[in-house]
Amino acid sequence: MSGALAERNGVLFVGSHARTARVCAFDLDGRPLDGSLAFCDETRGRSSVSGLAVDVDRRLWVADGEGRCLRTFSVFGQQVAQVPAGGADARGALGRPSGVAVRGSDDELLVAVASAGRRRHAVEVLSPASGRSVSLRPLGDPEGRFEDVVGVEFAGDETWVLEAGRRRLQVFRGLEFHYAIPLPELGEARPTAVAAAPGGRPIVCWEGEGGAVLSLDRDGAIEGCLAAAGEDEGSVAYPTGLVCVPGEDDRRTRVVLLDRDGRRVQVFNLEGTCYGAFARGEAGSA
C-alpha cells in the first residue's frame, strides 16, 4: 500500500492503494466525512494514488501511476476526465504519473503533472481550458533530464519539483527555471514528498534509515526537525504524503503526514509537536 494527501478548506483527502485505489475524506481531527471514492483501471487491473490534488471546485486530480493516466473526479465522486500517458518522452506526453498539483480556477486553472524516471519532459503544466501544455526545462536546459521526480507543488507564484534521483528541489518562477535547492544528505534516505510552509519554506520528508520530516530554509539548510525515523506516534516511517495547512504562526500551522506506507495519518505543527494520529482505514468501506 502507498498513497498521497491533499487538503482544501479544512477537508483532508487521503489517497491509498493496493490493487484498488481509494480516496477518503476527513476533517483535520481525523473524523471521516462524506466524499470517498474507489477506482481500478479496467485494462491494467490496478490503479494507484501516486499524487493527489484538489481544486477550488473540489474536483480531485489523481496521478494514477499504476493506471498510467491522470484522472479527474467531480465533487460527487464521478470520474469526469482522464488523460492517458503516452509513454514517449515528448512534450505533452505523460509517462508514469508520480505527482500532481493544481492552481487557479476556470480559464486560469493550471495542472502540473510529474512523471517518474529519467525524463526530459517529466513535468508538464497543463491548461485544461485552452488544451495547451508547457514542459518545464530541468535546470533551464532544453536538453536536460529530470531524475526521478516524486512530487510537484505550486508555492505562490513558484512551481517546485522534487527529484529523488538527485536529492534536490528545483524552483521555477513563471514556469521558467529559477534555481535549485540541494537537499540535506540523510544517509541512504530518499526524499518522497514536499509541501510549502508559510513564507515559501519547504517541508520535505525522507524514507529509509535516517529518514525524517524537516523544515528547510530557501537555501536548503535545516531549520527544524518535525519528526525523526521511527514507528511510534510522533516519528515517521515510510512516508508517502505531506500537506501544510497555514495558521497564524508556526505553532498553529498544521503539517499533515501520511506514513506507514499509506496506513497512518499524523498531524504536527511547525515546531514539531505531534497532535495525534489516526489510521487511514478508519474511513470505512469506500
N, C-alpha and C positions, 0 to 999 in steps of 0.2 A: 504494500500500500504506500501511497505517497500523496502529495496534493499541494494546494496553494490557497491563498487568502485574498479577500477584497473587502472593502468597507465603504459604506455610503450612508450618511445621515444617521449614524448610530446603529446601523444594521450590519452585522458581520456575516459574510458569506464564506463558508468553509468548504473547499472542494477536496475530494479524495477519490482514490480509485484502486481497485484491484483488477478485475476484468471490466466490471461495470463502473462507470464514473458517476459520482454523486456530488451535488452541491446542496448544502443545508444552510439555513439562515438562523442566526442567533442575535440576541441583543448583546451588549458588551459585558453583561454579567453572566453570560452563558445560558440564558433561558432560550429554549427553542422557539422559533417563530414560523409562521406560515411562509411558504415560498421555496420549498425544497423540490429538487428535480433529480432525475436519473436518466442516463443515456448510455448506449453502447453502439459502436459503429457496426452496421449490419454486414459490411464486406469483410472487415478485419476481425470481427468478433470480440473487440475490446476497444475501450476508449480510456483517456486519461485527462486529468485536470493538471496539466503542466504549468499553466498560467491562468490567472483569473482576474477580471476587472469588471467594474460596474459603472455605467454612465449615469448622467443626471436623470434620465428617464427610467432608471433602474433596470435597464437591459443588461444581461450578463454576457460577457465576452469570454469565451473559453478557448485557450490554446490546447487543443487536443493532440498531443504528441503521438499517442498510440494510433489514433484515428487519422493522423496526417491531415489535419484541417483546422481552420478557425471556425468556431460555432458561435452563433448569437441566439440568445433566448429572450423572449419577452418577459415582462413583469409577471405574466401568468404561467411561466414555465414552458411555453411553446417555442420550439426552435423556429426562428424566422429567417435565418440566413446561414449559409455555410460557404466558406472559401476553401477549396481543396488545395493541398500542397502539390506543387508541380515536381518537386524533387530537384530539378535543374538549378544550378547556382546562377540565376539570372534575375535581372531587375523585375520586380513584380511577382516573382515566384517564391512561394513559401517552401521551406524544407521541412524539417521535423519541428513543429512549433514548440517552443520552450518557455515562452513568456508573452504577456500582452499587457498593454496599458492604454487607457483612453483619456482624452482631454477635450473639453468643449462640448458643444451640442449642436443639433440641427445641421445647417450647412457648414458649420465650423468644426464639426466633430472630426477628431483625428484618432486613429487606432494604430498604435505601434505594435508590431508583431516580431518577436525574436525567434530565430531558428537555431537549433543546436548544431554542433560540428564545426569544422573549419570551412568558413564560407565568406566570400566577398559580400554577398547580398544577404547577410544574416539578420539584418534589421530593416524591415520595411515599414514605412509610415503611410498608412492608407487614409484616403479621404473618401468615405462611403458616398457622400453627396455628389462628388464630381467623378468618382471612379478612378481618380489618379493616385499614384503612389510615388514616394521618394525613398530611395535606397540610401541609407546612411553610409558614409565613407569611413572605414576604420582608420583612425589617426589622420583623417583627411586625405588619405592616399587612395586614388581611384583604382589602384591595382592591389591594394592590401587585402588582408583576410582577418576576419574576426576569429577568435579562438574559443569555441565552446561557450556561446552566450547562454546564460542561465536565467537572466532577468532583464527587464526593461522597465523604466519608471519615468513618468513625467513629473518633474520637480519645478514648479513655477514655469518659467519660460525655457527651461532646460529639459533635455532628454538624457537620461542616464542609461548606460549599457554595461551590465555586469558580465565580465568574462572570467569564467572559472579556469580556462586554459592558461591564461596569463596572469591571473590574480590581480586584476586591475578594474577600475571603473572609468569608462570613457564618458566624457561630458560633452554634449552637443548643445549649441545655442542657435536658435533659428534653423535647426536641422543641419547646421554646419559644425564640424569638429571644433571644439574649443580647447580642451586639454584632457589629459589622462591622469588619474589618481592611482598611484601604486598602493596596493593593499598590504597590510601587515602580513608577514610570514608567520603562520601559526603551525609550524612543523609540516606535517603532511595534510593538514586540514584543508578543505576545499570550500570556497565561498558558494553559497547556494541561493541567497535571496538578498535584496536590498530594499530599503524604504527611506523616504525623505522625512527628516525631522524638521521642526520649525527652524528657520534661518538657513535652510538648504544644507543641513548637516546630514551626511549619510549614516545610516544604521545598516550594518552588514552582519549576516550570520554565516558561520562556517560549520561544516560537518566533519566528523572524523576525530581521531585522537588529538587533543588540544583545541577542539572546536570551541566556539564562543559566540556570543552576540555582543558586538562592540559598536559604540558610537564614535564617529571619527570627525576630525575637522576637515576643512576643504583641501588640505594637503595630504590627507590620508593618515595623519598622526592620531593615535588613540586618545580619545577624550574620556571614555569611561567604559567599563565592562558591565553590561546588564545581566549577563548570565555566563557562567563557565560550564565546561563539559561535565555532564553527569546525568543520572536518571531521576534524581529526586526533584520535587517541585522547586522551582527557582533555578534549576540547572537546565542545560539544553542537550538533547540527544537526537541525532538525525533530523535536523531542521529542514523544512521544505518551503515554508511560507512566512511572510513578515509584512505587517502593515503598521503605520503610525497614525494615530488619531490626535491631532494637535489639541493642546489645552492652553490654559492661561500662562503656564510656566512648565519647567521640566518635571516638577512633581505631579502636575495634573495632566501632562501629556501621556497618553497610553500607547504602549508598543505591544502589539498582539503577535504572538509567535505560534506557528504550527510546527510541532516537532513530533518525536517518536514516529517518524515516517508517516505523518498524516493522521495519527491517532489521538494526539493531545493538543489542546489549545491552552496557552498560558498568557497572562496579561501582566505587563510590567509598566513602570514609569521610567523616565529617562535617568532617574537617579539609581536605578537598579532594584527597586522594591518590587517584589512579585506579589500581586494582589490575589493570585489564586490560579487554579487550572480546572479545566473540565475535559471530559473525553468526547471526542468528535462523535462517537457512537450514540451519545445521548440525544441525537436529533431524531431518533425513531427509525421508521422503516423506509423513509424516502431514499 
